[in-house]
Amino acid sequence: MSEIIHYQDPQSRAVRTQTLLNFYDIPHKNVLIDIRKGDNKKDDYLKIHPHGRVPAIAYDGQVIIESGAITLFLADLYADKMNTPKVGTPERAVLYEWLFFFHASLEQQAMQGFNPETKEKAASEVRRLLGGMGSRLKGPHVLGNQFSLLDVIVYTELAWYKAIGLYPEGLEPFDTFMKSHDERMKPALSLKG
Ligand SMILES: N[C@@H](CCC(=O)N[C@@H](CS)C(=O)NCC(=O)O)C(=O)O
């Protein structure tokens, strides 16, 4: 298998891809792109990621951008290891659902949370949207009884919301989900600030 080169900054959405790589012990080489120092806007990196963002990976001569696309790529590449639901199954649709929910719907609100003027509204929207997904979290795992990469994805997102102060404390079943996965997930979680 080709080597995965992971372009990342620990204080970024690369938490998604880095945590997956760590948790499943996937061989990879990290290249730090320090966005606070502007590494992401340098010509060399713009040749890799046309928007100068992280994360990105290079694999077998191809660059893949967008954390969601990288997640799905890894999910297929390491399907057995990650217990990835098969294409065309309802469980696979659950994977798409959570990914799009986090990357499209919820993230819009998270971005508003960085602006002090809209933070309160963002927090209440995060609570409302996440709360609505609660009934889909059957437990003890996202897919019911079977641990899979969906647990890693949901745990990582919720941990990020905690880190940025937008996690709605006391919201079930997410509190219980987090607590029951802390021990397994924390060592792999690549979250900084
Ligand atoms: N939708 C993209 C968003 C990537 C993104 O915006 N990354 C941020 C860090 S969290 C970044 O690189 N920002 C630097 C910039 O836009 O200049 C993904 O999920 O990969």
The ligand as an SDF file (V2000), in Angstrom:
LIG
                    3D

 20 19  0  0  0  0  0  0  0  0999 V2000
  -14.2790   22.0160    4.1530 N   0  0  0  0  0  0  0  0  0  0  0  0
  -12.8540   21.9430    4.3680 C   0  0  0  0  0  0  0  0  0  0  0  0
  -12.4710   23.1320    5.2380 C   0  0  0  0  0  0  0  0  0  0  0  0
  -10.9740   23.2060    5.4680 C   0  0  0  0  0  0  0  0  0  0  0  0
  -10.6130   24.4770    6.2260 C   0  0  0  0  0  0  0  0  0  0  0  0
  -11.2450   25.5340    6.0980 O   0  0  0  0  0  0  0  0  0  0  0  0
   -9.5510   24.3960    7.0420 N   0  0  0  0  0  0  0  0  0  0  0  0
   -9.1230   25.5470    7.7680 C   0  0  0  0  0  0  0  0  0  0  0  0
   -8.5930   25.1270    9.1270 C   0  0  0  0  0  0  0  0  0  0  0  0
   -9.8420   24.4960   10.1580 S   0  0  0  0  0  0  0  0  0  0  0  0
   -7.9880   26.2260    7.0370 C   0  0  0  0  0  0  0  0  0  0  0  0
   -7.1640   25.5610    6.4610 O   0  0  0  0  0  0  0  0  0  0  0  0
   -7.9500   27.5420    7.0950 N   0  0  0  0  0  0  0  0  0  0  0  0
   -6.9040   28.3080    6.5380 C   0  0  0  0  0  0  0  0  0  0  0  0
   -7.3920   29.2840    5.5080 C   0  0  0  0  0  0  0  0  0  0  0  0
   -8.5270   29.1440    5.0260 O   0  0  0  0  0  0  0  0  0  0  0  0
   -6.6250   30.2000    5.2250 O   0  0  0  0  0  0  0  0  0  0  0  0
  -12.5060   20.6280    5.0490 C   0  0  0  0  0  0  0  0  0  0  0  0
  -13.3330   20.1090    5.8160 O   0  0  0  0  0  0  0  0  0  0  0  0
  -11.4240   20.0870    4.7900 O   0  0  0  0  0  0  0  0  0  0  0  0
  1  2  1  0
  2  3  1  0
  2 18  1  0
  3  4  1  0
  4  5  1  0
  5  6  2  0
  5  7  1  0
  7  8  1  0
  8  9  1  0
  8 11  1  0
  9 10  1  0
 11 12  2  0
 11 13  1  0
 13 14  1  0
 14 15  1  0
 15 16  2  0
 15 17  1  0
 18 19  2  0
 18 20  1  0
M  END
$$$$
